[in-house]
Amino acid sequence: MRSALPSDGSLRSYALAILMVGLVIACAGFAQTLLPPASADLLFLIPVLASASLHGMGPGLFAAVLGALAYNFFFTEPVLSLRDYRLSDTVTFLVLLGVAILAGSRTARLRRQAQLAAARSKQDAILASFSRALVGAEDEAALGQAICQEAGRLFGASAALLGPGEPSLHLIASHPPLEHLGSVDAEAAQLAMSLCTSAGRGTTSMSASGWTFYPLATSQGVVGALGLAREDDPEPSAALGEPRLATILDQAALALERRRLADEVADVERLREQDRLRGALLSSVSHDLRTPLTAILAASAQLRREGRSDPDTLDLLDGEARRLDRYVANLLDMVRLEAGALRLRTEPVDLIDAVAGVLRDLGKGFDVADLRVEVPADLPLVRLDPHLFHHCLLNLVDNALRHGGGRGVTIRGLRSAAGLDLVVLDEGPGLPPGQERRIFETFVRLRGSDREGGTGLGLAIVKGFAEAMGLSVEATNRSDQPGAAFVVRIPSALLVESLRVNAE
Amino acid sequence: MKAGRRAKILVVDDEPQIRRLLRAALDRAGYAVVEAGTAREALSLLQTQKPELVLLDLGLPDRDGLEILPLILAQSDAKVLVVSAREATEEKVAALDLGADDFVTKPFDTDELLARVRVALRQRVAAAAPSGALTVGLVTVDLMARVVRRAGQDVHLTPKEWGLFAELARHPGRVVTHAQLLRAVWGPAHEHDVEYLRVTVRSLRAKLEADPAAPRLITNEPGVGYRLIDEP
């Protein structure tokens, strides 16, 4: 904004007004020899118009006063005297003043418009350079760095950009680089994001922080917070003005959101490709590994029938081949589980059938003479995927037979307060204390017990499949005697309590 | 096997090792074996060799096994035994619904496979002249007289129990899908009411099994169907 006080420029404009009036006096003096003296006053419009339109109302009025005086002094009788003031002189004076005022105010308006246009284009240039800096950032970190650098430059402040994260906010970038934010600052940032309002220094909340945080919000929600800090200025944003700050915050928010959406699209694309590969791998592994296993088992059966080999050796061969087959099945199941590719086909299942199916499968390669089944025939039916449940139970019983110290394994079904429990008990050394939960993790084989060997996949599959069907599994040690107890808890919601009988 | 003519079996599998071992096992058990490695080969051998039974692997290189199964059944009167991976419950049910006789899971047990083959071939004979009488363990059933005896004692069955047991007894040793049983006994409207089936199987087991909690007579194939075991 232009100041009312005369600056160097305006002093010069007053000097120019004097010069122009002097020139007009000289010209008019010369012209007087040719023209009637009455028309000389019109000539004084020239310096007035020129001063007012070039330099504003002040110099214009100055030229008008100067011109009126000069006219009176030089060109009215008595010449070279200000005396003998007449009405026509007053009219000349008023006309000159009026012209000065009109031209001066018009000039002032034009100049204001020009200044506004210049300011707007400067603002546009700032925003353009800001958004230019944000385009072309290849990932969130680079984008964050660009936002911080530009914001820091524009506001002459330190800048930090934070995004949502667990458990606390995640510092995406800062300029100059920061290791981390202080706890008060982080809290202010958290507040800015959760309330979607500015927080920290110079605001009404968390003003103890050295930073002022502004939320970066889009129509989708708050995507982050931008912090600004300047040692000497409690409100660095004032340097550019509120509307510009808002625009910059909007731009940063949109850029961040765009980046995240692009990342998500890329992620989905990558996942889809992974799924496709996984599917191809699944069917090829299934075929490629099953075929030799089938051949080995068939060959062993042929040897047995021909009596060409020792039956114990053939038992071993069969047992190991079937074990390998179970590992393959487990691997395939695990891949399917982790890919989220399980499709449940639920139907009412009789636990009697489920247990019998497992015994039938195990009977091919295991000595199941030591297996006791205590599942009453009158338990309610359970809504389950029979295939998944079969694998769940198969792995639990297989685990108990393998790790239970080679002694008796019991499968027990019983009513519980919450529904139904299916328990697999062994008589082995039990689980090391504190490890009961870990045993269901992928590839965990508990040390400090003889529960080693095996791929560790089986129990992870038990847990994964059980949870997919709405069941839960627990591992504990038996209370009545040494040994482990694996419990499949079936909630009452899955039980078919009142059987619909249509048996007439 | 009856003397004179050996039953002919077409083995369809793209793996030569599996075909070789199956041929050896079937040969030894007294069957004549022809082999096909592709669906196309299988369909042409079906015309020229006229096998009584087809062992069909569903994973063929040129066409899906489920696709050629109806063609085999339409172009011949051969029975089809499907060989599939363990995981493929839906595939098994689909194959059975399309008319396959039974399935064997890979890696298969040779004894189990031979038992299924025997059942499938015997059914061809049984279907031609239904004797109506069947003995399974301690249980005897006369389909014509509608009488069931356990250890010589008459067992009273409700109409639904009888319907279910008779349906299984008509296909001894063969899996009958849940949907087939429900359609036959309760009608097409109840095709998905597996619960009815479970309840009736329970009461049947209570009347016929030595230990209803450890069924040996009526066994379940998870997600597929029931089988009346006819061999010890």
Boltz contact constraints between the chains, C-beta under 6 A:
constraints:
  - contact:
      token1: [A, 286]
      token2: [B, 85]
      max_distance: 6.0
  - contact:
      token1: [A, 287]
      token2: [B, 59]
      max_distance: 6.0
  - contact:
      token1: [A, 290]
      token2: [B, 106]
      max_distance: 6.0
  - contact:
      token1: [A, 291]
      token2: [B, 15]
      max_distance: 6.0
  - contact:
      token1: [A, 293]
      token2: [B, 107]
      max_distance: 6.0
  - contact:
      token1: [A, 294]
      token2: [B, 18]
      max_distance: 6.0
  - contact:
      token1: [A, 294]
      token2: [B, 106]
      max_distance: 6.0
  - contact:
      token1: [A, 294]
      token2: [B, 107]
      max_distance: 6.0
  - contact:
      token1: [A, 295]
      token2: [B, 17]
      max_distance: 6.0
  - contact:
      token1: [A, 295]
      token2: [B, 18]
      max_distance: 6.0
  - contact:
      token1: [A, 295]
      token2: [B, 21]
      max_distance: 6.0
  - contact:
      token1: [A, 297]
      token2: [B, 107]
      max_distance: 6.0
  - contact:
      token1: [A, 298]
      token2: [B, 21]
      max_distance: 6.0
  - contact:
      token1: [A, 298]
      token2: [B, 110]
      max_distance: 6.0
  - contact:
      token1: [A, 299]
      token2: [B, 21]
      max_distance: 6.0
  - contact:
      token1: [A, 301]
      token2: [B, 110]
      max_distance: 6.0
  - contact:
      token1: [A, 302]
      token2: [B, 24]
      max_distance: 6.0
  - contact:
      token1: [A, 325]
      token2: [B, 107]
      max_distance: 6.0
  - contact:
      token1: [A, 347]
      token2: [B, 194]
      max_distance: 6.0
  - contact:
      token1: [A, 348]
      token2: [B, 194]
      max_distance: 6.0
  - contact:
      token1: [A, 348]
      token2: [B, 195]
      max_distance: 6.0
  - contact:
      token1: [A, 348]
      token2: [B, 198]
      max_distance: 6.0
  - contact:
      token1: [A, 350]
      token2: [B, 198]
      max_distance: 6.0
  - contact:
      token1: [A, 352]
      token2: [B, 213]
      max_distance: 6.0
  - contact:
      token1: [A, 353]
      token2: [B, 220]
      max_distance: 6.0
  - contact:
      token1: [A, 356]
      token2: [B, 215]
      max_distance: 6.0
  - contact:
      token1: [A, 357]
      token2: [B, 222]
      max_distance: 6.0
  - contact:
      token1: [A, 364]
      token2: [B, 109]
      max_distance: 6.0
  - contact:
      token1: [A, 375]
      token2: [B, 213]
      max_distance: 6.0
  - contact:
      token1: [A, 377]
      token2: [B, 212]
      max_distance: 6.0
  - contact:
      token1: [A, 377]
      token2: [B, 213]
      max_distance: 6.0
  - contact:
      token1: [A, 381]
      token2: [B, 198]
      max_distance: 6.0
  - contact:
      token1: [A, 386]
      token2: [B, 222]
      max_distance: 6.0
  - contact:
      token1: [A, 386]
      token2: [B, 223]
      max_distance: 6.0
  - contact:
      token1: [A, 387]
      token2: [B, 89]
      max_distance: 6.0
  - contact:
      token1: [A, 387]
      token2: [B, 222]
      max_distance: 6.0
  - contact:
      token1: [A, 387]
      token2: [B, 223]
      max_distance: 6.0
  - contact:
      token1: [A, 390]
      token2: [B, 222]
      max_distance: 6.0
  - contact:
      token1: [A, 499]
      token2: [B, 199]
      max_distance: 6.0
  - contact:
      token1: [A, 500]
      token2: [B, 195]
      max_distance: 6.0
  - contact:
      token1: [A, 501]
      token2: [B, 199]
      max_distance: 6.0
  - contact:
      token1: [A, 502]
      token2: [B, 196]
      max_distance: 6.0
  - contact:
      token1: [A, 503]
      token2: [B, 158]
      max_distance: 6.0
  - contact:
      token1: [A, 503]
      token2: [B, 160]
      max_distance: 6.0
  - contact:
      token1: [A, 503]
      token2: [B, 200]
      max_distance: 6.0
